[in-house]
Amino acid sequence: MSTNPRPKYNFWKHASYPIAGFINMVKHERAAQVHVTAFILLSIVLIFLPFSILSKIILFASMFLMIIGEAINTAIERVVDLASPDIHPLAKQSKDIAALVVLLFFMLTGIIWVTVIVYEMGWIN
């Protein structure tokens, strides 16, 4: 008889939850489709840029910010829709703030890309 009442942890089962969330987000959110498409295209472009490997890693990693922002935004929007199916000022504020997260991540990603490109082009020392 087992003394541990908790079920055995299954990595693959738990890994399936975020994968299902990602698939659902991309399937149902137009903005997520745009972000994932841009992620794929920019990843391909990165392969051919004559930048250092460190710069490429920084640019590649920065693109995850947009996906993270969209995931946060989507999750908040869905919870608000579930909790408040009627139009309510607080629901709108929550959704607006979630959209702000996406905008801020977009701006941060842009700053990172501009900084790395300017550096790699030799326009700053």
Backbone torsions as a table, in degrees:
resi	resn	phi	psi	omega
1	MET	NA	133.1	-177.4
2	SER	-80.2	139.1	177.0
3	THR	-90.9	-7.5	-179.0
4	ASN	-99.7	107.6	-177.3
5	PRO	-76.9	-14.2	-178.7
6	ARG	-74.7	142.6	177.7
7	PRO	-68.7	154.6	179.8
8	LYS	-65.2	136.1	179.5
9	TYR	-70.8	132.8	178.9
10	ASN	-120.7	106.6	-176.8
11	PHE	-56.8	-47.1	-174.9
12	TRP	-66.0	-36.4	177.0
13	LYS	-64.2	-45.2	-179.2
14	HIS	-70.5	-31.0	177.2
15	ALA	-69.9	-23.4	-178.7
16	SER	-70.6	-24.3	-178.5
17	TYR	-66.1	-51.6	178.1
18	PRO	-66.3	-31.4	177.2
19	ILE	-65.0	-43.4	177.3
20	ALA	-62.9	-39.5	177.6
21	GLY	-63.2	-42.7	179.1
22	PHE	-63.3	-46.6	180.0
23	ILE	-61.3	-43.6	179.2
24	ASN	-63.1	-43.4	-179.4
25	MET	-61.7	-46.1	-178.1
26	VAL	-69.2	-33.7	-178.9
27	LYS	-69.3	-35.2	-170.2
28	HIS	-112.7	-8.6	-177.4
29	GLU	-116.1	116.8	-178.7
30	ARG	-61.5	-41.8	-179.6
31	ALA	-62.7	-37.4	178.2
32	ALA	-65.6	-37.8	177.6
33	GLN	-62.2	-41.5	178.5
34	VAL	-64.7	-45.1	-178.4
35	HIS	-65.1	-41.3	179.8
36	VAL	-68.7	-39.5	176.7
37	THR	-62.0	-45.2	177.7
38	ALA	-62.6	-40.2	178.2
39	PHE	-58.4	-47.0	-178.6
40	ILE	-65.3	-47.6	-178.4
41	LEU	-64.1	-44.1	179.9
42	LEU	-68.4	-30.7	175.8
43	SER	-64.5	-39.4	177.1
44	ILE	-66.8	-43.7	178.5
45	VAL	-59.4	-40.0	-179.2
46	LEU	-57.8	-34.3	-179.3
47	ILE	-58.9	-36.6	-172.9
48	PHE	-95.8	-7.2	178.5
49	LEU	-72.5	138.1	-179.1
50	PRO	-83.3	52.1	-178.5
51	PHE	-103.8	161.8	175.9
52	SER	-64.3	158.2	179.9
53	ILE	-62.9	-35.2	178.6
54	LEU	-63.6	-43.8	177.9
55	SER	-63.2	-40.2	178.6
56	LYS	-64.1	-40.6	178.6
57	ILE	-64.4	-42.5	178.9
58	ILE	-62.1	-45.6	-180.0
59	LEU	-64.9	-42.5	179.5
60	PHE	-63.5	-46.6	-179.0
61	ALA	-63.2	-36.9	-178.4
62	SER	-64.8	-26.2	-179.4
63	MET	-68.7	-21.9	176.9
64	PHE	-66.4	-23.2	179.8
65	LEU	-59.1	-39.1	179.8
66	MET	-67.0	-40.4	179.0
67	ILE	-67.8	-41.1	177.9
68	ILE	-61.4	-47.0	179.9
69	GLY	-59.9	-42.9	180.0
70	GLU	-67.2	-36.6	178.1
71	ALA	-65.3	-44.0	177.8
72	ILE	-61.7	-46.5	-179.5
73	ASN	-60.2	-46.6	-178.6
74	THR	-63.3	-44.0	-179.8
75	ALA	-61.8	-45.2	-179.8
76	ILE	-64.7	-44.2	179.4
77	GLU	-60.0	-41.3	-178.4
78	ARG	-69.7	-39.3	178.3
79	VAL	-66.4	-41.3	178.4
80	VAL	-63.5	-43.3	178.6
81	ASP	-61.6	-37.2	178.9
82	LEU	-70.2	-44.5	-175.4
83	ALA	-77.0	-29.8	-175.5
84	SER	-137.4	78.2	-179.0
85	PRO	-65.5	-23.5	176.6
86	ASP	-85.6	159.1	177.0
87	ILE	-69.9	128.3	-179.2
88	HIS	-145.0	140.1	-178.6
89	PRO	-56.9	-37.7	179.6
90	LEU	-69.1	-34.9	176.5
91	ALA	-63.8	-43.4	178.1
92	LYS	-63.1	-43.0	179.1
93	GLN	-61.8	-42.3	178.7
94	SER	-60.9	-45.1	179.6
95	LYS	-66.7	-38.1	177.9
96	ASP	-64.0	-41.0	179.4
97	ILE	-68.1	-38.3	176.2
98	ALA	-62.9	-38.9	176.6
99	ALA	-65.8	-33.7	176.2
100	LEU	-61.2	-37.5	177.9
101	VAL	-57.8	-44.9	178.9
102	VAL	-62.1	-45.1	179.5
103	LEU	-61.2	-44.0	-179.3
104	LEU	-65.4	-40.8	176.1
105	PHE	-65.2	-37.6	176.7
106	PHE	-61.9	-45.6	179.6
107	MET	-63.7	-43.3	179.0
108	LEU	-62.7	-42.8	177.5
109	THR	-61.3	-42.9	177.7
110	GLY	-62.0	-42.6	178.5
111	ILE	-61.9	-43.6	179.2
112	ILE	-62.4	-46.1	-179.5
113	TRP	-63.3	-46.5	179.8
114	VAL	-61.6	-44.4	-178.9
115	THR	-61.6	-46.9	-179.2
116	VAL	-66.1	-43.0	179.9
117	ILE	-63.8	-44.6	178.6
118	VAL	-60.9	-43.1	178.1
119	TYR	-62.7	-48.0	-177.3
120	GLU	-66.7	-29.8	178.5
121	MET	-78.8	-8.2	178.6
122	GLY	81.7	16.8	-179.1
123	TRP	-79.6	-16.5	171.4
124	ILE	-134.0	155.3	-177.9
125	ASN	-97.8	NA	NA
